[in-house]
Amino acid sequence: MSGNKSVDKREKSMAEFVVVIIIFAVLMKIFINYFSEQEPRITTTGFTAIAQNFNNTIMVVHAQWFMEQKPNVIWLATSNKKDKVAVTVNKKGWLDIPKQTINETIHLTKMTPCESIWQLAMTIPMQLMKFSIAAIELRDKGLGDFHRCRYLLPSGQYFDYYSETGKVTKVRKMQLN
């Protein structure tokens, strides 16, 4: 009889183990479904936060430019407070890459002016979660020495930066026809 009890006990433990595994699998499935349904919302929220951080840096640079009597380069403290980063500004005090340094910058780093502006403002890679952020310079003859940059996710969400005015637009979604 004690042999039957130990077999029953093993079968009961095995059954409990199978039930736990099934419950765990069901919960994982629910989590994965929920996350995949919420991913666009999470991406939008994250990209909006990035755009806001970009705008904050632009405003800090402009304010610093005024406080330092309008120099061509602003020195900003980094997050570790030990180092400072040189940030170039245009004649109106907005973060920009001057035309004379564009050829040098692109030649040395293979970055576009808008990618260089991103690196000066954000000091982080151009990525959000698993998505790359593209930097596109939108050319307009009326801009002269200034840049209009569009920072774009593969989903079509973007924000623009106008180096002439320092304006950073709200995150928008491209309308694809």
C-alpha positions in Angstrom: 0.0 0.0 0.0 2.8 2.4 0.7 4.0 1.8 -2.9 0.6 2.9 -4.2 0.7 6.0 -2.0 4.1 7.1 -3.4 2.9 6.5 -7.0 -0.2 8.5 -6.3 1.9 11.2 -4.7 4.3 11.4 -7.8 1.3 11.5 -10.2 -0.3 14.3 -8.1 3.0 16.2 -8.1 3.4 15.7 -11.9 -0.2 16.9 -12.4 0.4 20.0 -10.3 3.6 20.7 -12.3 1.7 20.4 -15.6 -1.0 22.7 -14.3 1.6 25.3 -13.2 3.3 25.1 -16.7 -0.1 25.6 -18.5 -1.0 28.5 -16.3 2.5 30.1 -16.9 2.1 29.6 -20.7 -1.4 31.2 -20.7 -0.1 34.2 -18.7 2.9 34.6 -21.1 0.5 34.5 -24.1 -1.7 37.1 -22.5 1.3 39.4 -21.8 2.7 39.0 -25.3 -0.7 39.8 -26.9 -1.1 42.8 -24.6 2.4 44.1 -25.3 2.0 43.7 -29.1 -1.3 45.5 -29.0 0.2 48.3 -27.0 3.5 48.6 -28.9 2.3 51.4 -31.2 1.1 53.4 -28.2 4.4 52.8 -26.3 6.4 53.8 -29.4 4.4 57.0 -29.8 4.8 57.9 -26.1 8.6 57.2 -26.3 9.0 59.2 -29.5 7.0 62.1 -28.1 9.3 62.1 -25.0 12.4 62.1 -27.3 11.0 65.1 -29.2 10.4 66.9 -25.9 13.9 66.2 -24.8 15.2 67.5 -28.1 13.2 70.7 -27.7 14.4 71.1 -24.1 18.0 70.9 -25.3 17.4 73.5 -28.0 15.8 75.9 -25.5 18.7 75.4 -23.0 21.3 76.0 -25.7 19.5 79.2 -26.8 19.2 80.5 -23.3 22.8 79.7 -22.6 23.7 81.6 -25.9 22.0 84.7 -24.5 23.6 84.4 -21.1 27.1 84.1 -22.6 26.7 87.2 -24.8 26.0 85.3 -28.1 29.2 83.2 -28.8 29.5 80.8 -31.7 29.9 77.7 -29.4 28.1 76.9 -26.2 29.6 74.6 -23.6 26.9 72.4 -22.0 27.4 70.1 -19.0 26.8 66.5 -19.6 24.8 64.2 -17.4 28.0 63.1 -15.5 28.7 66.7 -14.6 32.4 66.3 -15.2 32.6 66.8 -18.9 31.3 69.6 -21.1 30.2 69.3 -24.7 30.8 72.0 -27.3 27.6 72.8 -29.1 27.7 75.0 -32.2 25.0 77.6 -32.8 24.0 79.7 -35.7 23.9 83.5 -35.9 20.5 83.5 -34.3 21.6 81.4 -31.4 19.9 78.1 -32.3 21.7 74.8 -32.3 23.1 74.2 -35.8 26.0 73.0 -37.8 27.6 75.9 -39.6 28.1 75.5 -43.4 31.9 75.8 -43.2 32.1 72.8 -40.8 29.6 70.6 -42.7 32.1 69.4 -45.3 34.7 68.6 -42.6 32.1 66.9 -40.4 30.6 64.8 -43.2 34.0 63.9 -44.5 35.3 62.8 -41.1 32.2 61.1 -39.6 29.9 60.3 -42.6 27.0 62.0 -40.8 24.5 64.4 -42.5 24.0 67.8 -40.9 20.8 66.7 -39.3 22.5 63.6 -37.8 25.2 65.9 -36.4 22.5 68.2 -35.0 20.8 65.2 -33.3 24.1 64.1 -31.8 24.8 67.6 -30.4 21.3 67.8 -29.0 20.7 64.3 -27.7 24.1 62.5 -27.3 22.3 59.2 -27.7 22.0 56.8 -30.7 19.2 57.5 -33.2 17.1 54.6 -31.9 13.8 54.1 -30.1 13.3 50.6 -28.8 14.0 48.4 -31.8 13.4 51.1 -34.4 16.0 53.3 -36.0 15.3 57.0 -36.3 16.1 58.5 -39.7 17.4 62.1 -40.0 16.4 63.8 -43.3 17.3 67.3 -44.3 14.5 68.9 -46.1 15.9 71.5 -48.5 14.3 74.8 -49.1 16.0 77.6 -51.0 14.5 80.1 -48.6 16.4 78.7 -45.7 19.8 80.0 -46.7 22.4 78.9 -44.2 19.9 77.2 -42.0 18.6 73.6 -41.9 15.2 71.9 -41.7 15.6 68.5 -40.2 13.0 65.7 -40.0 13.4 62.9 -37.5 11.4 60.0 -38.6 10.4 56.5 -37.4 9.6 53.7 -39.8 5.9 53.9 -38.7 5.7 57.4 -40.2 5.8 59.4 -37.0 8.1 62.4 -37.2 9.0 65.8 -35.8 10.8 68.6 -37.5 13.5 71.0 -36.3 14.0 74.4 -38.0 17.5 75.8 -37.1 16.5 79.3 -38.3 13.8 79.7 -35.6 14.6 76.9 -33.1 11.2 75.5 -33.6 10.6 71.8 -32.9 7.3 70.6 -34.1 5.0 68.2 -32.3 5.2 64.5 -33.3 3.0 63.9 -36.3 2.1 60.9 -38.4 2.8 61.0 -42.1 -0.2 60.5 -44.3 0.6 57.8 -46.8 -1.6 57.8 -49.9 
